[in-house]
Amino acid sequence: MSIVLATRNRGKITEIKALLPGVRFETAASFPGCPEPEESGRTFEENALIKARAVARYTGRTALADDSGLEVDALDGAPGVRSARYAGPDATDRDNMLHLLDALDGISDADRTARFRCVMAVVTPGGRTWTEEGVCEGRILREPRGASGFGYDPLFVPSGHENSFGELDAAIKNRISHRSRALRLIADVLKTFPRVPE
């Protein structure tokens, strides 16, 4: 099976390939002119489907896309679907983390609960769609810890652990993360593909 990943985020590509070792992946960057549609949806599911549909339509291949982000309870679920652009359209991971820490200034440790949420979408060239969601609960630190991962990983400590995603070994993160949980569910969908008509 060959699937086009509808992302150019190297961190996501690495994690997806590690979590679905039996699938041959190509990336959207392998198809010159492949669109990068605006993520205009109001939910992670809408954005994942926007990306997967655009890539499946352009490449004529089955596409896999994810949309994921951080939801902080004290901020009414922000940054949410704007996680990658929280500090502005050209923000770096560090910019976004600093912006989040500023927004949480004065918030107690007990009230810094949060979760990473990921929705995976698979879309065939014929337009059939599947989505699955994964969630990882945790809390936000007062300063970044660790240099692994990407995005908000150095600020997020998953429930049941003392180390941030930025400190945890990749193998541990890949067992418990929001993305791994969504991918395990989408892997069950992919197993049915030889029997699924367009």
TAMOFEN-V445000 format. One record per residue. N is the residue number from 1. RES is the residue in one letter. SS is DSSP state (helix for helix, strand for strand, loop for the rest). PHI is phi as a letter, one per 20 degrees, with the letter a starting at -180 (999 if undefined). PSI is psi in degrees with one decimal (* if undefined). Layout:
# TAMOFEN-V445000
N:RES:SS:PHI:PSI
N:RES:SS:PHI:PSI
This chain:
# TAMOFEN-V445000
1:M:loop:999:137.4
2:S:strand:c:129.3
3:I:strand:c:141.4
4:V:strand:e:125.3
5:L:strand:e:121.3
6:A:loop:e:54.8
7:T:loop:b:153.2
8:R:loop:d:7.0
9:N:loop:f:112.4
10:R:helix:f:-36.2
11:G:helix:f:-44.3
12:K:helix:f:-42.7
13:I:helix:g:-45.0
14:T:helix:f:-45.5
15:E:helix:f:-43.2
16:I:helix:f:-43.9
17:K:helix:f:-38.3
18:A:helix:f:-32.9
19:L:helix:e:-18.2
20:L:loop:c:67.7
21:P:loop:f:-18.6
22:G:loop:e:4.4
23:V:loop:d:136.4
24:R:strand:e:121.6
25:F:strand:d:143.6
26:E:strand:d:159.2
27:T:strand:d:158.2
28:A:helix:g:-30.0
29:A:helix:f:-18.1
30:S:helix:f:-7.3
31:F:loop:d:97.1
32:P:loop:g:132.7
33:G:loop:n:-0.8
34:C:loop:g:129.8
35:P:loop:f:153.0
36:E:loop:d:85.1
37:P:loop:f:151.4
38:E:loop:f:133.6
39:E:loop:e:81.5
40:S:loop:e:3.0
41:G:loop:f:160.6
42:R:loop:e:-10.0
43:T:loop:c:164.4
44:F:helix:f:-39.3
45:E:helix:f:-45.2
46:E:helix:f:-43.8
47:N:helix:f:-39.9
48:A:helix:f:-41.2
49:L:helix:f:-37.6
50:I:helix:g:-46.5
51:K:helix:f:-45.8
52:A:helix:f:-40.2
53:R:helix:f:-42.2
54:A:helix:f:-42.4
55:V:helix:f:-40.4
56:A:helix:f:-41.3
57:R:helix:f:-43.1
58:Y:helix:f:-42.1
59:T:helix:e:-20.0
60:G:loop:m:18.9
61:R:loop:c:161.2
62:T:loop:f:134.9
63:A:strand:d:146.0
64:L:strand:c:127.1
65:A:strand:c:152.7
66:D:strand:c:153.9
67:D:strand:c:132.8
68:S:strand:b:162.7
69:G:strand:a:-178.9
70:L:strand:d:132.3
71:E:strand:d:118.3
72:V:strand:d:123.0
73:D:helix:f:-41.9
74:A:helix:f:-15.3
75:L:helix:d:23.1
76:D:loop:l:37.3
77:G:loop:n:-5.4
78:A:loop:f:155.1
79:P:strand:f:-16.0
80:G:helix:l:-132.6
81:V:helix:f:-11.5
82:R:helix:e:17.3
83:S:helix:g:-43.5
84:A:helix:f:-17.7
85:R:helix:c:20.8
86:Y:loop:g:-39.5
87:A:loop:e:10.2
88:G:loop:p:165.4
89:P:loop:f:-27.3
90:D:loop:d:23.1
91:A:loop:f:143.5
92:T:loop:e:169.8
93:D:helix:g:-42.4
94:R:helix:f:-41.1
95:D:helix:g:-45.7
96:N:helix:f:-41.1
97:M:helix:f:-43.9
98:L:helix:f:-38.1
99:H:helix:f:-40.5
100:L:helix:f:-44.2
101:L:helix:f:-38.0
102:D:helix:f:-42.5
103:A:helix:f:-27.5
104:L:loop:e:6.9
105:D:loop:g:127.3
106:G:loop:n:-5.8
107:I:loop:e:129.7
108:S:loop:f:160.0
109:D:helix:g:-39.4
110:A:helix:f:-25.0
111:D:helix:d:14.4
112:R:loop:e:31.9
113:T:strand:f:147.3
114:A:strand:a:173.6
115:R:strand:b:148.9
116:F:strand:e:135.4
117:R:strand:c:137.5
118:C:strand:c:133.6
119:V:strand:d:125.1
120:M:strand:e:136.3
121:A:strand:c:134.9
122:V:strand:d:131.1
123:V:strand:c:128.8
124:T:loop:e:162.3
125:P:loop:g:-27.0
126:G:loop:e:-2.0
127:G:loop:n:4.0
128:R:loop:f:142.0
129:T:strand:c:147.3
130:W:strand:c:142.8
131:T:strand:c:147.2
132:E:strand:b:150.0
133:E:strand:c:143.4
134:G:strand:c:143.9
135:V:strand:c:141.2
136:C:strand:c:114.4
137:E:strand:e:153.4
138:G:strand:a:-153.1
139:R:strand:b:161.7
140:I:strand:d:129.3
141:L:loop:f:172.7
142:R:loop:e:-12.4
143:E:loop:b:152.9
144:P:loop:f:144.1
145:R:loop:c:126.5
146:G:loop:n:156.5
147:A:loop:d:6.4
148:S:loop:e:169.5
149:G:loop:m:-155.8
150:F:loop:b:175.4
151:G:loop:m:-130.5
152:Y:loop:e:8.9
153:D:helix:g:-42.6
154:P:helix:f:-12.1
155:L:helix:d:-10.7
156:F:strand:d:122.5
157:V:strand:d:115.7
158:P:strand:f:147.9
159:S:loop:g:137.3
160:G:loop:n:0.7
161:H:loop:c:160.2
162:E:loop:d:-17.3
163:N:loop:e:149.8
164:S:strand:f:165.3
165:F:loop:g:-28.7
166:G:loop:f:-16.6
167:E:loop:d:-26.6
168:L:loop:f:146.4
169:D:loop:g:143.3
170:A:helix:g:-35.1
171:A:helix:f:-36.3
172:I:helix:f:-46.3
173:K:helix:g:-42.0
174:N:helix:f:-12.0
175:R:helix:e:-29.4
176:I:helix:d:-8.6
177:S:loop:f:161.1
178:H:helix:g:-40.6
179:R:helix:f:-40.4
180:S:helix:f:-37.0
181:R:helix:f:-41.5
182:A:helix:f:-38.7
183:L:helix:f:-35.2
184:R:helix:f:-37.8
185:L:helix:f:-40.5
186:I:helix:f:-27.5
187:A:helix:f:-36.8
188:D:helix:f:-35.2
189:V:helix:f:-45.3
190:L:helix:f:-30.7
191:K:loop:f:-22.4
192:T:loop:e:-6.1
193:F:helix:g:-36.5
194:P:helix:f:-20.2
195:R:helix:d:2.5
196:V:loop:e:117.3
197:P:loop:f:158.2
198:E:loop:f:*
